[in-house]
Amino acid sequence: MSGGGPGPVYVEGRIGLRGLAGLYAEAFGRLRRSAHLRASYLFWIALGLVLTEAFSVSVAHLQSTDTERWAAAAALGWWLFPSLVLAGGAALLVTPAGERIDYIGVPNGLTALRAYSCLPLLLTATLSTPGRSGFVIWSTTGGLIGLLDFADGFIARRVGPLTELGRALDPAMDSLFFGTAAIGNVLLGIIPRWLMALLLFRYLAPLLATPVVFLAGRRPELVYTVWGRRNTAFTGVVLFVLMLVRAFYGPVDAVAIAIGVPLLGTTTVLHFIALAERTYHAPVVRERRRPD
């Protein structure tokens, strides 16, 4: 027995035994064999390219023409990262019933679009723009993109497809998007620094800890906890309220303490307790030794 949890089990999952290289080998094999899957993948990464480049260059244009050039180059470099993640995710296009599907699907595509938007949003928060245009662009586009977090889950549950890719991709992209939101919001004066630190810890700590947990042989489910979902919903509410306070030059620090501590502080602690319990009780993967 290990730590009071269940005894060691032997799991022959793709990621557990074959590793990342095996995952991508399977993904590229599926993309090579299925024209429909390739078309679906190319559609979403093309849409991501348009979003990343158009958004980045438009914001950079408000500063200078020279800024447009390096913003376009940075956007192209960033676009490659979510595209590569989505390519590897082709191996995880499997429904809970074990059925393989040959398309990315709207829920997974919308999740990827949130990842593509992260660099343009950071540019919006960091570049020098006339008047309050940076704040206005951030508040409108950032808020709309943030709503995709609720849209992709709703579509997955009501329309489908529900896949292993979605279960793994959605929490990871939430970590990336809300980490970006935390940094951008503090740069624009929408939230105080302590709240940025709380948000970064809440969203990035589980993501960074995942490889350590897997190396330790644990295989917890890579899905939301109940308190994690509630915390994400409360995060959207708190950021929206503080954005309105900042828009009308209100007391951001006081309001952040009044609503951020009870809503986000409490649910973050409960979320991490749930993650710790899930990891503690997760199966332990041990590879079988090959016979000599």
C-alpha positions, 0 to 999 in steps of 0.5 A, spaced: 500 500 500 502 507 498 500 512 503 493 509 505 491 510 498 489 504 493 495 499 492 499 499 486 496 498 479 498 496 472 496 501 467 498 501 460 495 507 458 498 511 452 501 517 456 503 513 462 508 508 458 510 511 452 511 518 454 510 524 450 514 522 444 509 516 443 503 520 444 505 525 438 507 519 434 500 516 435 497 523 434 501 524 427 499 517 425 492 519 426 493 525 422 496 522 416 491 517 416 485 521 416 484 527 411 478 529 415 482 530 421 487 533 418 482 538 415 479 539 422 486 541 425 488 545 419 481 549 420 482 551 427 490 552 427 488 557 421 483 560 425 488 561 431 493 564 426 488 569 424 486 571 431 493 571 433 496 575 428 490 580 426 489 582 434 496 583 435 498 587 429 492 591 430 494 593 437 501 594 435 499 599 430 496 603 436 503 604 438 507 605 431 509 601 425 515 599 427 512 595 433 507 592 428 513 588 425 515 585 431 508 584 434 507 580 428 513 576 428 512 574 436 505 572 434 507 567 429 512 564 434 506 564 439 501 561 434 506 555 434 505 553 441 498 552 441 498 549 434 503 544 437 499 542 443 493 541 439 496 536 434 499 532 440 492 532 442 489 528 436 491 522 440 486 523 445 480 524 441 477 519 444 470 519 447 468 516 454 465 510 451 472 509 448 470 511 441 475 514 436 473 521 433 476 524 427 475 531 428 477 536 433 470 539 435 468 546 437 469 545 444 476 543 443 477 548 438 474 554 442 479 552 448 485 553 443 482 559 441 483 562 448 490 559 448 492 563 441 489 570 444 494 570 450 499 573 447 495 579 443 492 580 450 499 581 453 501 586 448 494 590 449 496 590 457 503 592 455 504 597 449 503 604 450 496 606 446 493 613 446 488 614 452 485 609 455 484 605 449 488 599 451 484 598 457 478 598 453 480 593 448 483 589 454 476 589 457 472 588 451 476 583 448 478 579 454 471 579 457 469 576 451 474 571 450 474 569 457 466 567 456 469 562 451 471 558 457 463 557 459 461 556 452 466 550 450 464 546 456 456 548 455 457 546 448 461 539 450 456 537 455 450 539 450 452 537 443 459 534 444 464 531 443 466 529 450 473 527 449 479 525 453 483 531 449 477 536 452 478 533 459 486 535 459 486 541 455 481 545 458 484 546 465 491 547 462 488 552 457 485 555 463 491 556 467 494 559 461 489 564 460 487 566 467 495 566 468 495 571 462 489 575 465 492 576 472 498 579 469 495 583 464 490 586 469 495 588 474 499 592 469 492 596 467 491 597 474 485 593 475 487 588 480 492 589 486 499 585 486 497 580 491 491 578 487 495 577 481 499 572 486 493 568 488 491 567 481 498 565 478 498 560 484 491 558 483 492 556 476 499 555 475 501 551 481 497 545 479 500 545 471 507 545 474 506 540 479 503 535 474 509 532 471 512 531 478 506 527 480 506 523 474 514 522 475 512 520 482 508 514 478 501 517 480 495 518 475 490 522 478 484 524 473 486 531 469 480 534 470 476 540 474 475 539 481 468 542 484 471 547 487 476 548 481 470 550 477 466 554 482 473 558 483 473 559 476 466 562 476 468 566 481 474 569 478 470 571 472 465 575 477 471 578 481 475 580 475 469 583 472 467 587 478 474 590 479 474 592 471 468 596 472 471 599 479 477 601 475 473 604 469 470 609 474 476 610 478 473 607 484 477 604 490 480 597 487 484 595 493 478 595 498 473 592 493 479 587 491 479 585 499 472 585 500 470 580 494 477 577 493 478 574 499 472 570 501 470 568 494 477 567 491 481 565 497 477 560 500 475 557 494 482 556 492 484 553 498 478 548 498 480 547 490 487 545 493 485 540 498 481 537 493 487 536 488 491 533 494 486 528 496 485 526 489 493 525 488 493 521 494 488 516 492 490 516 485 493 509 482 500 508 482 503 506 475 508 501 475 511 498 469 512 491 468 519 489 467 521 485 461 523 478 462 530 477 461 
